Amino acid sequence: MTEETPHQPRRRGLLIVMTGASGVGKGTLRELWLAEQDVFYSVSWTTRPPRKGERPGQDYHFVDATRFLEGMGQEGFLEHAEFAGNHYGTPRGPIEAALASGQDVVLEIEVKGAMQVRQSTDEAILVFIMPPSMSELRRRLEGRATENPEQIERRLTRAREEILEAHAFDYVVMNEDLTRAVADMHAIQRAERSRSERLSPEALGGIVDS
């Protein structure tokens, strides 16, 4: 939660974008990292059907293609992408409102979507979640039991391409040990909050005059 003092005006929130290959464990990592934090987690829209255990409105907003295309036409998405015949998009309005109020915002989106966000705003902090190995990523995808072998192979092919682009991100977090990965995410958040360019002239003036 953002704290305010007489000498510290409300800061603008951080925009943290998590991405990585499907099956790398982004969702579990995010839930543990954000536990007991007052952040705005942006729930993406998608036209794909829910997977077993997914909660509408919490994991995704599941919408039909007509409604999704209407949102695109109204420039209602910060980013949007198509994968495996399904659309995914991040609604723009709620994110801007949360950032302006001082709340940190977290997006968990596809790699191409993350790069769109980077092009849309220089505020984005991009974090690539890396699997420990391709064999472990295959094991996790097969363990989900949500896709057939052909679909899994497509995801692994795409994962190899995405991993080679990891150098374009601000941070890389290896999700081999979950506890360590959560600690790394907290460290990134703390470091970004402490960057000197985030100090407003008003805040500095308040300290000098105190």
C-alpha positions in Angstrom: 0.0 0.0 0.0 1.2 3.5 -0.8 2.0 5.5 2.4 1.9 9.3 2.5 3.5 11.7 4.9 3.4 15.5 5.1 6.7 15.6 3.1 5.9 12.8 0.7 3.1 13.4 -1.9 1.5 10.3 -3.4 3.8 8.8 -5.9 2.7 7.4 -9.2 2.4 3.6 -9.2 4.8 1.2 -10.8 3.7 -0.7 -14.0 5.3 -4.2 -13.7 4.8 -6.6 -16.6 5.4 -10.3 -16.1 5.8 -12.5 -19.1 7.4 -15.8 -20.1 6.6 -19.1 -21.8 3.3 -20.8 -21.2 3.8 -23.3 -18.4 6.7 -21.6 -16.7 4.6 -20.9 -13.6 3.8 -17.2 -13.9 0.4 -17.5 -12.2 1.6 -19.3 -9.1 4.6 -17.0 -8.8 2.4 -13.9 -9.1 -0.1 -15.1 -6.5 2.7 -15.7 -3.9 4.5 -12.5 -4.7 1.4 -10.3 -4.5 0.0 -11.9 -1.3 -0.8 -9.2 1.2 0.1 -6.4 -1.2 -2.2 -3.6 -2.1 -1.6 -3.7 -5.9 -3.9 -3.5 -8.9 -3.7 -6.8 -10.8 -5.0 -6.2 -14.3 -7.2 -9.0 -15.5 -6.9 -9.5 -19.2 -9.7 -10.2 -21.6 -9.5 -13.4 -23.7 -11.7 -15.1 -26.3 -10.4 -18.6 -25.4 -12.6 -20.9 -23.1 -11.6 -21.2 -19.4 -9.3 -24.0 -18.5 -10.1 -26.3 -15.5 -9.8 -24.3 -12.3 -9.7 -20.9 -13.9 -12.0 -18.3 -12.3 -13.8 -15.8 -14.6 -13.1 -12.2 -13.5 -10.0 -13.3 -11.5 -7.8 -15.2 -14.0 -9.3 -13.7 -17.2 -12.4 -11.9 -18.4 -13.8 -14.5 -20.8 -15.6 -12.7 -23.7 -16.7 -13.6 -27.2 -14.9 -12.4 -30.3 -17.5 -9.8 -31.1 -17.1 -8.0 -27.8 -13.3 -8.2 -27.9 -13.2 -6.7 -31.4 -15.5 -3.9 -30.2 -12.9 -3.1 -27.5 -10.1 -3.0 -30.1 -12.1 -0.6 -32.3 -12.5 1.7 -29.3 -8.7 1.6 -28.6 -9.7 0.1 -25.2 -6.6 -2.1 -24.8 -3.1 -1.2 -23.8 -2.0 -4.2 -25.7 -3.6 -7.1 -27.5 -2.4 -10.2 -29.3 -3.7 -13.3 -31.0 -2.3 -16.8 -30.2 -3.6 -20.2 -31.3 -6.7 -18.6 -32.7 -7.6 -16.7 -29.6 -7.4 -13.0 -28.7 -5.9 -11.6 -25.5 -6.0 -8.0 -24.4 -5.2 -5.7 -21.5 -7.9 -3.0 -20.8 -6.3 0.5 -20.7 -8.6 2.6 -18.6 -8.4 0.7 -15.2 -4.6 0.6 -15.4 -4.2 4.4 -16.0 -6.6 5.1 -13.1 -4.7 2.8 -10.7 -1.2 4.2 -11.6 -2.5 7.8 -11.2 -3.8 7.0 -7.7 -0.4 5.6 -6.6 -1.2 1.9 -6.9 1.4 -0.4 -8.4 -0.1 -2.3 -11.4 0.9 -5.8 -12.4 0.2 -7.4 -15.8 0.7 -11.0 -16.6 0.6 -11.3 -20.4 2.1 -12.9 -23.4 5.6 -11.9 -24.6 4.4 -10.0 -27.7 1.9 -8.2 -25.6 4.7 -7.1 -23.2 6.6 -5.6 -26.1 3.5 -3.7 -27.2 3.2 -2.3 -23.7 6.9 -1.2 -23.9 6.1 0.6 -27.2 3.0 2.2 -25.7 4.6 3.6 -22.5 8.0 4.2 -21.1 6.7 3.4 -17.6 6.7 -0.3 -18.2 9.1 -2.5 -16.2 9.4 -5.8 -18.1 10.2 -9.0 -16.2 10.8 -12.3 -18.1 10.1 -15.5 -16.1 12.6 -18.1 -17.3 12.2 -21.9 -17.0 15.1 -23.8 -15.6 15.3 -26.0 -18.8 13.2 -26.9 -21.8 12.8 -30.5 -20.4 11.3 -29.1 -17.2 9.0 -26.8 -19.2 7.8 -29.8 -21.1 7.1 -31.7 -17.9 5.1 -28.8 -16.5 3.0 -28.4 -19.7 2.3 -32.2 -19.8 1.4 -32.1 -16.1 -1.3 -29.5 -16.7 -3.1 -32.0 -18.9 -5.0 -29.2 -20.7 -3.6 -29.7 -24.2 -2.8 -32.5 -26.7 0.7 -33.4 -27.7 0.6 -31.3 -30.9 -0.4 -28.2 -28.9 2.3 -28.8 -26.4 4.9 -29.0 -29.2 3.7 -25.7 -30.6 4.0 -24.1 -27.2 7.6 -25.5 -26.8 8.6 -24.2 -30.2 7.3 -20.7 -29.3 9.0 -20.9 -25.9 12.4 -21.4 -27.5 11.8 -18.3 -29.7 10.7 -16.3 -26.7 13.6 -17.3 -24.5 16.0 -16.0 -27.1 14.4 -12.6 -26.8 14.9 -12.4 -23.0 17.7 -9.9 -23.4 15.2 -7.3 -24.4 13.6 -7.3 -20.9 14.6 -5.3 -17.9 14.9 -8.3 -15.6 15.0 -12.1 -15.9 13.8 -14.3 -13.0 14.6 -18.0 -13.0 11.6 -19.9 -11.8 13.3 -23.0 -10.6 12.9 -22.6 -6.8 9.6 -20.8 -6.2 10.7 -19.2 -2.9 13.8 -17.7 -4.5 11.7 -16.5 -7.5 9.3 -14.7 -5.2 12.2 -13.1 -3.3 13.6 -11.9 -6.6 10.2 -10.3 -7.6 10.1 -8.4 -4.2 13.7 -7.2 -4.8 12.8 -5.9 -8.2 9.8 -4.0 -6.8 11.8 -2.5 -4.0 14.6 -1.4 -6.4 12.3 0.2 -8.8 10.5 2.2 -6.1 14.0 3.5 -5.0 15.1 4.8 -8.4 16.1 8.5 -8.2 14.0 9.6 -11.1 10.9 8.6 -9.2 11.5 11.3 -6.7 9.4 14.3 -7.5 10.7 17.9 -7.0 7.9 18.3 -4.4 9.0 15.4 -2.3 12.7 16.6 -2.4 11.6 20.1 -1.5 9.6 18.8 1.4 12.6 17.0 2.8 14.9 19.9 2.5 12.5 22.3 4.2 11.7 19.9 7.0 
